[in-house]
Amino acid sequence: MTELFVEKYRPKNLDEFIGNDNIKTIFKEFIINQEIPNILLYGGAGSGKSTLAKILINSIDCDYIYINMSDENSIDVVRNRIKNFASSISFSKIKIIVGEESDYLTPNAQASLRNIISQFSNHTRFIFTCNYINKVIDPIISRCQTFELQNMSKTKVAERLTYILDNENVKYKLNDIKVLVNNYFPDVRRIINETQKSIINNNIVIDVSSSLENDYKYKVLKLLKEKNNNPQKQFNKIRQIIANNGVKDFSDMYTFLFNKIDEFCNDDNILYNIITIQEAQYQDSFSIDKEICFVSLIAQILKGEK
């Protein structure tokens, strides 16, 4: 099986990690001292949160566990798996619990977790990652040093991509790099994955546009751009796209629609739709069924301003 580029070329140390130099300076001190506080890393998808967390735990003498909190987000996980690890005997100086996508933890789980953070603070540290810090409760934030990861510039991303392709002896055109970076920026992980998917026989990058055609976000955009007198039909098709792709998290979709707003609405409706997207994004944080929140937004966009 071919190794994924995103894993093969994942930075192994701080020197290989590109960007966020101020954070790297602080983390170098953590590594030198072999001690860290509780940490919360937040930023957009593909900004390097998981990579930075892995660099830390691999550079410090510690016992650690990873928990993907988008899958394991219940209070039982906190009471059992996390508490059991925090209270267990360790042969290292500290134990580290890495909680990926901690903004998916239920409110009850977060409330329970704050007590464990304090109870085992002598020898257990937490590294949380999340896309949206506003979904993490204040008592957890106050127990952590928070760091916002800024996305790399498009130039830096393009340089990294060409480095990978050159190292893999892949033939490419500069326009291929431009299209890939522009279409999936700022998600570096997505850019690298889509690039690898575009490589076929003879290691030649081809048919970049096909990945866009298979991206559900662009399918939704295409339908929103259609000018017809049957919004109900458009709405039904969009709901079907969401169902076919099993979409559960719509966070990226709100940002995508905002960035593409000029393409699917006229000047008279731009302000209305911006406000509508913002309101839906806010309500999404409190919705139990996030799909209802999103399709309600689509209905409002198709209906238009009265």
C-alpha positions in Angstrom: 0.0 0.0 0.0 1.3 3.4 -0.9 2.2 5.5 2.1 0.2 8.7 2.5 2.2 11.8 1.7 0.5 13.6 4.6 2.0 11.1 7.0 5.3 10.5 5.2 6.1 14.3 5.1 4.6 15.2 8.4 7.2 17.4 10.3 9.0 15.3 12.9 10.4 18.2 14.9 10.0 21.9 15.5 12.7 22.8 12.9 10.7 21.0 10.2 7.4 22.7 11.3 6.7 25.7 9.0 5.2 28.9 10.3 4.0 30.0 13.8 7.5 31.0 14.8 6.4 32.6 18.1 4.7 29.4 19.2 7.7 27.3 18.1 10.0 29.5 20.3 7.8 28.8 23.4 7.5 25.1 22.6 11.3 24.8 22.3 11.5 25.9 25.9 9.0 23.2 26.9 11.2 20.6 25.2 14.4 21.9 26.8 12.8 21.9 30.2 11.0 18.5 29.6 7.9 20.0 31.1 4.7 21.4 29.7 1.6 23.1 31.0 -1.9 22.1 29.9 -2.2 23.2 26.3 -5.1 24.1 24.0 -4.2 24.4 20.3 -6.9 25.9 18.1 -7.1 26.9 14.4 -8.5 25.9 11.1 -8.4 22.4 9.6 -5.0 21.5 8.3 -3.2 24.3 10.3 -0.8 21.8 12.1 -2.5 21.3 15.5 -2.1 17.5 15.5 1.4 17.7 14.1 2.5 20.1 16.8 1.0 17.9 19.5 2.8 14.9 18.2 6.1 16.8 18.0 5.7 17.7 21.7 4.9 14.2 23.1 7.7 12.7 21.0 10.2 15.2 22.3 9.3 14.8 26.0 9.9 11.9 28.3 6.3 10.9 29.0 3.6 8.3 28.9 0.7 9.3 26.7 -2.6 8.4 25.1 -4.4 9.8 22.1 -8.2 10.2 22.2 -10.2 11.4 19.2 -12.9 13.3 20.9 -15.0 13.5 17.8 -15.6 9.8 18.2 -15.2 9.4 22.0 -17.0 12.4 23.3 -19.2 11.1 26.1 -18.9 11.6 29.9 -18.2 7.9 30.2 -14.9 8.4 28.2 -13.9 11.1 30.7 -14.9 9.1 33.8 -13.3 5.8 32.6 -10.6 6.0 30.0 -9.2 9.5 30.9 -9.5 9.2 34.6 -8.1 5.7 34.7 -5.0 6.8 32.7 -4.5 9.9 34.8 -4.7 7.9 38.1 -2.5 5.0 36.9 1.2 4.5 37.9 3.7 5.9 35.5 7.5 5.3 35.1 7.9 8.7 33.3 8.0 12.1 34.9 4.7 13.1 33.5 1.7 11.6 31.6 0.1 13.4 28.7 -3.4 13.0 27.4 -3.9 14.3 23.9 -7.5 15.1 23.2 -8.0 15.7 19.5 -11.0 17.7 18.3 -12.0 18.5 21.9 -14.7 20.9 20.7 -16.8 17.8 20.0 -16.9 16.8 23.7 -20.4 17.1 25.1 -21.0 19.8 27.7 -21.4 17.2 30.5 -18.1 15.6 29.4 -16.3 18.9 29.5 -17.7 19.8 32.9 -16.5 16.5 34.3 -13.1 16.8 32.6 -12.3 20.2 34.3 -12.2 18.5 37.7 -9.9 15.7 36.5 -7.5 18.3 35.0 -7.2 19.9 38.5 -7.3 16.7 40.5 -4.3 15.1 38.7 -2.3 18.3 37.9 0.8 17.1 39.8 1.7 14.5 37.2 -0.8 14.7 34.3 -0.9 17.2 31.5 -3.5 17.7 28.7 -2.9 18.8 25.1 -6.3 19.7 23.5 -6.8 20.5 19.9 -9.9 22.1 18.4 -11.1 24.1 15.4 -13.5 26.3 17.3 -12.4 27.5 20.8 -15.8 29.0 21.4 -17.2 25.4 21.7 -14.8 24.7 24.7 -16.1 25.8 28.1 -14.3 28.6 29.9 -13.3 26.4 32.9 -11.2 24.2 30.6 -9.7 27.2 28.7 -8.7 28.8 32.0 -6.8 25.7 32.9 -4.7 25.7 29.7 -2.3 27.9 27.9 -4.0 28.6 24.6 -2.2 28.9 21.3 -3.9 29.9 18.0 -2.2 28.4 15.0 -2.1 30.6 11.9 -2.3 29.1 8.5 0.7 29.1 6.2 0.7 31.6 3.3 -0.2 30.2 -0.1 3.4 30.7 -1.1 4.7 28.5 1.7 2.1 25.9 1.0 3.1 25.8 -2.7 6.8 25.5 -1.7 6.0 22.6 0.6 3.9 20.9 -2.1 6.6 21.2 -4.8 9.2 19.9 -2.3 7.1 16.7 -1.8 6.5 16.2 -5.5 10.1 16.8 -6.4 11.1 14.3 -3.7 8.7 11.8 -5.1 9.9 12.4 -8.6 6.5 13.4 -9.7 6.2 15.5 -12.9 3.9 18.5 -12.6 3.1 21.9 -14.1 3.2 25.1 -12.0 -0.4 25.6 -12.9 -1.3 22.3 -11.2 0.2 23.6 -8.0 -1.7 26.9 -8.3 -5.0 25.2 -8.9 -4.6 22.7 -6.0 -3.5 25.4 -3.5 -6.2 27.9 -4.5 -9.0 25.3 -4.4 -8.2 23.8 -1.0 -6.4 26.5 0.9 -5.9 26.9 3.8 -6.3 23.2 4.6 -2.7 22.0 4.0 -3.6 18.4 4.8 -6.4 18.5 2.2 -4.1 20.0 -0.4 -1.5 17.3 0.1 -4.2 14.5 0.0 -5.9 15.9 -3.1 -2.5 16.1 -4.8 -1.7 12.5 -4.1 -5.1 11.5 -5.4 -4.3 13.3 -8.7 -1.2 11.2 -9.4 -1.6 8.2 -11.6 0.6 6.1 -13.9 4.1 7.5 -14.5 3.7 9.8 -11.5 2.1 12.6 -13.5 -0.3 15.0 -11.9 -3.4 15.1 -14.1 -7.1 16.0 -14.1 -7.0 18.3 -11.1 -10.5 19.4 -11.7 -12.0 16.0 -11.1 -11.4 16.2 -7.4 -13.5 19.4 -7.3 -16.3 17.7 -9.2 -16.4 15.0 -6.5 -16.3 17.5 -3.6 -19.7 17.8 -2.1 -19.2 21.5 -1.3 -18.7 22.3 -5.0 -21.7 20.3 -5.9 -23.8 22.3 -3.5 -22.3 25.5 -4.9 -23.1 24.5 -8.4 -26.8 24.0 -7.5 -26.9 27.4 -5.7 -25.6 29.0 -8.8 -28.3 27.6 -11.0 -30.9 30.2 -12.0 -34.3 28.6 -12.2 -37.8 28.9 -10.9 -37.8 25.7 -8.9 -36.0 26.3 -5.6 -37.7 23.3 -4.1 -36.0 21.0 -6.6 -32.6 22.7 -5.8 -33.2 22.2 -2.1 -34.1 18.5 -2.5 -30.9 17.9 -4.6 -28.7 19.6 -2.0 -30.3 17.5 0.8 -29.5 14.4 -1.2 -25.9 15.5 -1.7 -25.6 16.0 2.1 -27.1 12.5 2.7 -25.0 10.8 0.1 -21.8 12.2 1.6 -22.7 11.5 5.2 -21.9 15.0 6.3 -22.0 15.5 10.1 -19.9 18.6 10.6 -20.9 21.7 8.6 -18.3 24.1 10.1 -16.2 24.2 6.9 -19.3 24.6 4.8 -20.3 27.9 6.4 -16.8 29.3 5.7 -16.9 27.9 2.2 -20.3 29.6 1.4 -19.1 32.9 2.8 -15.9 32.8 0.7 -17.9 31.9 -2.5 -20.9 34.2 -1.8 -20.2 36.4 -4.9 -20.7 33.3 -7.1 -24.2 32.3 -6.0 -26.0 35.5 -5.1 -26.5 38.9 -6.7 -25.5 42.2 -5.2 -29.0 42.9 -3.8 -28.8 39.7 -1.6 -25.2 39.6 -0.6 -25.7 41.5 2.7 -28.8 39.4 3.6 -27.0 36.1 2.9 -23.9 37.1 4.9 -26.0 37.8 7.9 -28.0 34.5 7.3 -24.7 32.5 7.1 -23.4 34.1 10.3 -26.6 33.4 12.2 -26.7 29.7 11.0 -23.0 29.3 12.0 -23.8 30.6 15.4 -26.8 28.4 15.9 -24.8 25.4 14.8 -22.8 25.6 18.0 -26.0 24.9 20.0 -27.8 22.5 17.6 -28.2 18.8 18.5 -29.0 18.0 14.9 -26.6 20.1 12.9 -28.0 19.0 9.5 -31.3 20.7 10.3 -29.4 23.9 11.0 -27.6 23.7 7.7 -30.5 22.8 5.5 -32.5 25.6 7.1 -29.7 28.0 5.9 -30.0 26.6 2.4 -33.7 27.1 2.5 -33.3 30.7 3.5 -30.7 31.3 0.7 -32.9 29.8 -1.9 -35.9 31.6 -0.7 -34.1 34.9 -0.7 -34.7 38.2 1.1 -38.3 39.4 1.3 
